[in-house]
Amino acid sequence: MITRIVKLKFKPGKGTFFFEAFNDVKEKIRGFEGNLYLEAMSTSDDPDLVFTYSKWQSEEHLNIYRKSEVFGAVWPKLKAEFAGKPEAWTVESKFILD
């Protein structure tokens, strides 16, 4: 299992645009084979700073999503509103507290 964390900085006032677009596709993303969890959040002091947090069965499952029509349709719209380069991390859990 992998976790994907993505940090997105949007132009002033465009953080809400992200959440509108995300709301339109979240169930499609969630329905992708291998997706185990999906969340999007923003900071309380900067609504234009957005993070996505998702869990996937494998990096292969994530890559299938990243090559999908869903991703291909939404990513260019979001990218046009970026204020900076996105940052992304794919991590694996090494220790889990129950």
N, C-alpha and C positions, 0 to 999 in steps of 0.2 A: 504494500500500500504506500502511496505517496501523497504528500500534501503540496498543493500549489498555492503560493501566496503572490499576489500581484499588487503593486502600488502604482496608482494612476493619479497624476496631477492634471486637473482640468483648468481651462481658462476661467477667469472670474465669472461666477454665476452659472457655470456649466456642469457642476456636480449633480444638480437635479436632473439634467439631461441624461446623465449616465443612469440614474436610478429609473427613469422612465423607460429607457431602452432595455435595461436589465429586467425590468418587470415584464416586458413583452416576450423575453426569451428564456427566462429562468426555468420554466417548466420543461422547455425543450432541452436545455442543458442538463437539467436534473434527470431527464429521461434517457440520456445517453448511456449505453452499456458501459459499465465500469465506473460511473459517477456514484459516489457514496454520500457526498455531502456538498452543499453549496451555500455560500453566504457572501453578502456584500455589505460593506460598512463604510462609514466616514467618521472623521474626527469631529468632536464637538466644537473645536475652535477653528476648523477650516473645512467647511462643507464641500470644497472643491478638491480635497484630498481624499481619495477613495481607495479602499483595499478590497480585493476579492480573496476568498479563502475557500479552497475546494479540496476534496479528498477523492482520489481515484484508485482503482484496483492496481493500476500499473501506469508507467509512463507511456506505454503503447496506447492505452485507452485515452489518456490525455491527448496524445498526438492525433489520434483518430478524430477526436472532437475539434482540435485546432485546424484540421484539414476539411472540416465539414462545411456544408452550405450555411448552417446557422452561424458559425463563427465568421465565415466569409462575408455574410450579409451585415453583421452588426459591427465588426471590428473597424472597417473603414469609416463608418459614421462616427464612432467614438474617437478614432485617431485624429480626425479633423478638429476635434475640440481639445486635444491635449495641450497643456502648457509646458510640458517637459517630456522627456523620454521615459516610458514606463520601465519599471524595475520588476523583475520576477525571480522567484526562487522556487525550486522544486526540492523538497526535503523529505527525508524518511525518518520516521520516529525511531529513536534508539532506546528510549525509556519512557514508559507510560505509567502514571500513577492511577490506581483505581480508587 
